[in-house]
Amino acid sequence: MVSAPKHRVIWVYKRNRKRWLEEWKEGEQSSEFFYGMTTLSQRYNTDFVEGADGQILLQYFLKPLELYVSRRMGIGFGAHLALRYLRKLRSADVLVSTVDTCGLPLAMFKLWGLISGKVIYISQGLADRVQAYGRERRLSRYYKKLLLKVDALVILSEGARASLANWLEISPERVHVLPFGVDCDFWHFTGGVGGEILSIGSDPGRDYGTLLHAIDGFPLHIVSRQMFNLRGLTNVRRTQDYTPKALRDLYSQARFVVVPLKNVSQPSGQSTTLQAMACGKAVILTQSRGYFGESYLKSGENCVLVSPNNVDAMRSAIRQLWADPAMCVRIGQKARETVLEHFSESRMADSFSQIIEGVLNAHFVRTRS
């Protein structure tokens, strides 16, 4: 019996995945930021596109449009990427957009009839940007029209679902929650525990102001491309740009990890938190509006949760973990068990496969106005 051909699913990334894929094959990179592609290659005919060299002419003509919308909304609009690979994108049964920068032009091409395949749109912060920019402004209303055209809307936390649904004026059930997961084979304890607290992350959702006010002289290592004033804080150092394997060693050697977050609906800090937990580290995490821990993260058991913008709560948590190394070990051990059971990349891929099958078989309600 001849088996049915596999559906063609193409992931659309902003950048770097070609290099990351080679590094992953060599054991130098983790797999979670492929958003299921590597695992699902056994089930589907998978491929991907990304921002790459050879787009200079397209970028030259489209740059004014992209700069116009990017500056107003504070989020990219990669029209040159979608146009550069339009022929390839048109060959897909399903297109997976992994960030808003890629998804917005795909949705626009869907609206214009240039793409006929199903579009799965992962939103990572657009609702917050729209709220800050103004919901009733023309660009916000056009973006709303675009998102209502795609075949499945996906976010990475339950907390982010409400914000997106509220902006689009649709039922929250029409927005699918993809549980983010990390590569537990790659992220593991590599040995040694040093004397520093570690905090990692460069996205705008990080709240380093609260952390720096709460650190109270304890040694802190921040890995971030963000710039902030460290004058007088001789106990704090900032570095940036580590390889994944070097980051794994930093997690392993840290006393514990702190992920301070602003109270936004974007699920900031997911990868750092889960990577550190997979490495067996106790993590202090701000429970923001974009909280992604579902019912599985339990403060005092497999992490320590603190409220947003709360210097006193952050300071108390830091002092408690610093004074109790045995507590750090206990929480860290439970943290890895939790990630293995509930936040693995394989779970994320399985959940994503259900969304793909849903749009292919029209089981999910279409998010059209």
TIVEX-391137 format. One record per residue (C-alpha): residue number from 1; residue in one letter; x, y, z. Coordinates in nm, 3 decimals. Layout:
N
NUM,A,X,Y,Z
...
***
This chain:
369
1,M,0.000,0.000,0.000
2,V,0.133,0.343,-0.094
3,S,0.121,0.585,0.199
4,A,-0.031,0.930,0.154
5,P,0.222,1.207,0.092
6,K,0.316,1.412,0.395
7,H,0.177,1.761,0.424
8,R,0.431,2.030,0.346
9,V,0.486,2.258,0.648
10,I,0.721,2.556,0.622
11,W,0.841,2.748,0.927
12,V,0.922,3.118,0.882
13,Y,1.199,3.251,1.108
14,K,1.348,3.595,1.143
15,R,1.713,3.489,1.132
16,N,1.992,3.243,1.226
17,R,1.812,2.909,1.197
18,K,2.029,2.771,0.916
19,R,2.337,2.817,1.133
20,W,2.157,2.696,1.445
21,L,2.041,2.384,1.266
22,E,2.399,2.289,1.181
23,E,2.505,2.362,1.540
24,W,2.217,2.153,1.673
25,K,2.325,1.857,1.460
26,E,2.673,1.892,1.611
27,G,2.537,1.910,1.967
28,E,2.632,2.277,2.002
29,Q,2.279,2.418,2.008
30,S,1.941,2.343,2.167
31,S,1.627,2.277,1.965
32,E,1.348,2.476,2.134
33,F,1.371,2.785,1.912
34,F,1.283,2.582,1.604
35,Y,0.931,2.568,1.756
36,G,0.881,2.200,1.686
37,M,1.029,2.181,1.336
38,T,1.313,1.941,1.418
39,T,1.087,1.697,1.603
40,L,0.797,1.722,1.356
41,S,1.019,1.652,1.055
42,Q,0.926,1.287,1.106
43,R,0.554,1.362,1.066
44,Y,0.555,1.626,0.794
45,N,0.752,1.735,0.491
46,T,0.920,2.022,0.674
47,D,1.123,2.316,0.550
48,F,1.198,2.670,0.659
49,V,1.290,3.017,0.538
50,E,1.461,3.299,0.722
51,G,1.609,3.642,0.672
52,A,1.926,3.594,0.473
53,D,2.180,3.752,0.242
54,G,2.078,3.820,-0.117
55,Q,1.783,4.044,-0.025
56,I,1.956,4.379,-0.063
57,L,1.750,4.499,-0.362
58,L,1.420,4.396,-0.205
59,Q,1.517,4.555,0.126
60,Y,1.611,4.876,-0.054
61,F,1.265,4.915,-0.207
62,L,1.071,4.792,0.096
63,K,1.280,4.964,0.364
64,P,1.066,5.283,0.379
65,L,0.750,5.077,0.444
66,E,0.920,4.854,0.700
67,L,1.075,5.148,0.884
68,Y,0.743,5.336,0.885
69,V,0.545,5.060,1.053
70,S,0.830,4.939,1.275
71,R,0.894,5.280,1.428
72,R,0.528,5.339,1.500
73,M,0.445,5.002,1.652
74,G,0.788,4.917,1.791
75,I,0.780,4.578,1.621
76,G,0.928,4.471,1.288
77,F,0.749,4.408,0.960
78,G,0.952,4.170,0.745
79,A,0.781,4.221,0.409
80,H,1.109,4.165,0.223
81,L,1.139,3.817,0.377
82,A,0.790,3.712,0.271
83,L,0.835,3.854,-0.079
84,R,1.182,3.705,-0.123
85,Y,1.048,3.353,-0.061
86,L,0.696,3.397,-0.196
87,R,0.723,3.115,-0.451
88,K,0.841,2.874,-0.184
89,L,0.578,2.992,0.063
90,R,0.306,2.935,-0.195
91,S,0.407,2.566,-0.213
92,A,0.321,2.502,0.154
93,D,0.010,2.337,0.291
94,V,0.082,2.509,0.622
95,L,0.298,2.811,0.705
96,V,0.418,2.862,1.062
97,S,0.514,3.218,1.150
98,T,0.725,3.219,1.466
99,V,0.725,3.593,1.549
100,D,0.504,3.890,1.467
101,T,0.771,4.042,1.243
102,C,0.731,3.745,1.007
103,G,0.362,3.681,1.068
104,L,0.227,4.026,0.981
105,P,0.343,4.023,0.618
106,L,0.230,3.660,0.580
107,A,-0.115,3.760,0.704
108,M,-0.113,4.052,0.462
109,F,-0.026,3.823,0.171
110,K,-0.303,3.588,0.287
111,L,-0.547,3.879,0.284
112,W,-0.435,3.977,-0.066
113,G,-0.474,3.620,-0.194
114,L,-0.102,3.572,-0.265
115,I,-0.082,3.276,-0.023
116,S,-0.336,2.992,-0.023
117,G,-0.185,2.764,0.241
118,K,-0.300,2.765,0.602
119,V,-0.123,3.025,0.817
120,I,-0.042,2.955,1.183
121,Y,0.057,3.281,1.350
122,I,0.256,3.280,1.676
123,S,0.223,3.621,1.840
124,Q,0.494,3.729,2.081
125,G,0.409,4.070,2.220
126,L,0.199,4.243,1.954
127,A,-0.098,4.298,2.186
128,D,0.124,4.489,2.431
129,R,0.263,4.701,2.145
130,V,-0.086,4.781,2.019
131,Q,-0.198,4.878,2.368
132,A,0.094,5.120,2.400
133,Y,0.048,5.259,2.046
134,G,-0.330,5.294,2.063
135,R,-0.593,5.042,1.960
136,E,-0.801,5.282,1.754
137,R,-0.516,5.414,1.542
138,R,-0.515,5.317,1.176
139,L,-0.213,5.083,1.189
140,S,-0.355,4.896,1.489
141,R,-0.687,4.850,1.313
142,Y,-0.512,4.721,1.001
143,Y,-0.307,4.475,1.206
144,K,-0.628,4.354,1.366
145,K,-0.773,4.293,1.021
146,L,-0.464,4.092,0.925
147,L,-0.468,3.868,1.231
148,L,-0.836,3.792,1.184
149,K,-0.746,3.653,0.843
150,V,-0.505,3.380,0.956
151,D,-0.610,3.020,1.016
152,A,-0.481,2.979,1.375
153,L,-0.362,3.230,1.631
154,V,-0.110,3.097,1.881
155,I,0.048,3.244,2.192
156,L,0.299,3.096,2.435
157,S,0.118,3.139,2.766
158,E,-0.229,3.144,2.913
159,G,-0.162,3.495,3.042
160,A,-0.098,3.626,2.691
161,R,-0.418,3.470,2.554
162,A,-0.654,3.713,2.726
163,S,-0.471,4.023,2.601
164,L,-0.468,3.909,2.240
165,A,-0.831,3.795,2.246
166,N,-0.940,4.120,2.410
167,W,-0.771,4.332,2.145
168,L,-0.910,4.124,1.858
169,E,-1.255,4.107,2.025
170,I,-1.279,3.730,1.991
171,S,-1.336,3.448,2.236
172,P,-1.017,3.339,2.418
173,E,-1.090,2.983,2.303
174,R,-1.010,3.096,1.949
175,V,-0.650,3.164,2.054
176,H,-0.441,2.850,2.100
177,V,-0.192,2.824,2.385
178,L,0.131,2.650,2.283
179,P,0.315,2.536,2.596
180,F,0.676,2.640,2.544
181,G,0.930,2.370,2.614
182,V,1.309,2.336,2.614
183,D,1.556,2.076,2.492
184,C,1.613,1.876,2.809
185,D,1.890,1.669,2.651
186,F,2.092,1.982,2.582
187,W,2.008,2.176,2.898
188,H,2.147,1.983,3.195
189,F,2.379,2.037,3.490
190,T,2.744,2.032,3.383
191,G,2.905,2.056,3.726
192,G,3.034,2.309,3.974
193,V,2.854,2.577,4.175
194,G,3.007,2.923,4.206
195,G,2.933,3.219,4.425
196,E,2.730,3.440,4.193
197,I,2.361,3.492,4.133
198,L,2.282,3.483,3.761
199,S,2.027,3.673,3.553
200,I,2.000,3.636,3.174
201,G,1.793,3.814,2.911
202,S,1.788,4.111,2.674
203,D,1.423,4.150,2.577
204,P,1.228,4.464,2.680
205,G,1.021,4.261,2.926
206,R,1.310,4.228,3.172
207,D,1.288,4.439,3.489
208,Y,1.649,4.486,3.587
209,G,1.562,4.801,3.779
210,T,1.377,4.602,4.044
211,L,1.653,4.341,4.059
212,L,1.929,4.599,4.104
213,H,1.736,4.769,4.384
214,A,1.685,4.433,4.555
215,I,2.031,4.277,4.520
216,D,2.167,4.432,4.844
217,G,2.536,4.367,4.787
218,F,2.512,4.004,4.681
219,P,2.732,3.911,4.382
220,L,2.526,3.931,4.064
221,H,2.616,3.846,3.705
222,I,2.377,3.985,3.442
223,V,2.405,3.852,3.087
224,S,2.226,4.103,2.867
225,R,2.264,4.338,2.572
226,Q,2.058,4.593,2.762
227,M,2.250,4.888,2.899
228,F,2.186,5.013,3.252
229,N,2.366,5.218,3.515
230,L,2.586,5.009,3.745
231,R,2.758,5.305,3.909
232,G,2.834,5.221,4.271
233,L,2.726,4.856,4.229
234,T,3.067,4.692,4.253
235,N,2.899,4.358,4.329
236,V,2.729,4.353,3.986
237,R,2.886,4.274,3.650
238,R,2.730,4.267,3.304
239,T,2.845,4.057,3.010
240,Q,2.686,3.942,2.684
241,D,2.701,3.706,2.387
242,Y,2.771,3.353,2.505
243,T,2.736,3.034,2.305
244,P,2.458,2.800,2.419
245,K,2.711,2.559,2.570
246,A,2.876,2.846,2.759
247,L,2.535,2.958,2.886
248,R,2.470,2.603,3.003
249,D,2.787,2.620,3.210
250,L,2.687,2.959,3.350
251,Y,2.353,2.818,3.462
252,S,2.524,2.518,3.619
253,Q,2.779,2.726,3.808
254,A,2.533,2.987,3.939
255,R,2.427,2.992,4.302
256,F,2.073,3.039,4.170
257,V,1.901,3.231,3.887
258,V,1.674,3.537,3.895
259,V,1.434,3.625,3.611
260,P,1.292,3.974,3.689
261,L,1.002,4.073,3.462
262,K,0.788,4.375,3.391
263,N,0.415,4.320,3.427
264,V,0.336,4.271,3.058
265,S,0.124,4.008,2.884
266,Q,0.410,3.887,2.664
267,P,0.547,3.566,2.823
268,S,0.896,3.707,2.874
269,G,1.161,3.496,3.043
270,Q,1.026,3.155,2.940
271,S,1.340,3.019,2.781
272,T,1.576,3.146,3.053
273,T,1.357,3.012,3.333
274,L,1.307,2.668,3.181
275,Q,1.668,2.633,3.064
276,A,1.792,2.714,3.415
277,M,1.540,2.474,3.570
278,A,1.647,2.200,3.328
279,C,2.003,2.259,3.449
280,G,1.883,2.189,3.803
281,K,1.885,2.549,3.926
282,A,1.651,2.722,4.167
283,V,1.489,3.018,3.990
284,I,1.329,3.332,4.128
285,L,1.066,3.437,3.871
286,T,0.836,3.738,3.852
287,Q,0.476,3.621,3.805
288,S,0.374,3.878,3.543
289,R,0.055,3.901,3.334
290,G,0.223,3.680,3.075
291,Y,0.286,3.404,3.329
292,F,0.355,3.074,3.153
293,G,0.391,2.832,3.444
294,E,0.036,2.698,3.422
295,S,-0.031,2.502,3.742
296,Y,0.306,2.329,3.733
297,L,0.532,2.599,3.877
298,K,0.480,2.610,4.253
299,S,0.657,2.865,4.465
300,G,0.880,2.708,4.730
301,E,0.864,2.370,4.558
302,N,1.022,2.397,4.213
303,C,1.079,2.775,4.189
304,V,1.024,3.096,4.386
305,L,0.754,3.329,4.250
306,V,0.742,3.701,4.331
307,S,0.492,3.972,4.238
308,P,0.578,4.237,3.974
309,N,0.749,4.564,4.065
310,N,0.800,4.442,4.421
311,V,1.151,4.519,4.544
312,D,1.081,4.389,4.895
313,A,0.953,4.053,4.768
314,M,1.251,4.017,4.534
315,R,1.495,4.109,4.811
316,S,1.336,3.860,5.052
317,A,1.353,3.579,4.797
318,I,1.718,3.651,4.718
319,R,1.811,3.658,5.086
320,Q,1.623,3.335,5.154
321,L,1.792,3.137,4.877
322,W,2.135,3.283,4.950
323,A,2.110,3.183,5.316
324,D,1.988,2.830,5.244
325,P,2.204,2.634,4.992
326,A,2.015,2.314,5.075
327,M,1.692,2.482,4.970
328,C,1.855,2.580,4.639
329,V,1.952,2.218,4.577
330,R,1.608,2.085,4.670
331,I,1.422,2.334,4.452
332,G,1.670,2.281,4.167
333,Q,1.623,1.905,4.168
334,K,1.247,1.942,4.164
335,A,1.278,2.207,3.892
336,R,1.445,1.968,3.648
337,E,1.186,1.700,3.720
338,T,0.911,1.951,3.644
339,V,1.066,2.057,3.312
340,L,1.118,1.695,3.206
341,E,0.754,1.615,3.277
342,H,0.574,1.931,3.168
343,F,0.800,2.171,2.974
344,S,0.999,1.962,2.729
345,E,1.050,2.045,2.363
346,S,0.877,1.718,2.273
347,R,0.561,1.829,2.456
348,M,0.571,2.158,2.267
349,A,0.609,1.971,1.937
350,D,0.319,1.739,2.017
351,S,0.097,2.034,2.103
352,F,0.201,2.211,1.784
353,S,0.119,1.901,1.580
354,Q,-0.236,1.915,1.715
355,I,-0.269,2.274,1.596
356,I,-0.131,2.183,1.253
357,E,-0.370,1.891,1.222
358,G,-0.653,2.116,1.334
359,V,-0.601,2.371,1.057
360,L,-0.547,2.097,0.798
361,N,-0.870,1.924,0.894
362,A,-1.064,2.242,0.979
363,H,-1.132,2.123,1.335
364,F,-1.047,2.462,1.482
365,V,-1.275,2.758,1.439
366,R,-1.143,3.004,1.182
367,T,-1.051,3.339,1.337
368,R,-1.221,3.558,1.078
369,S,-1.435,3.859,1.157
***
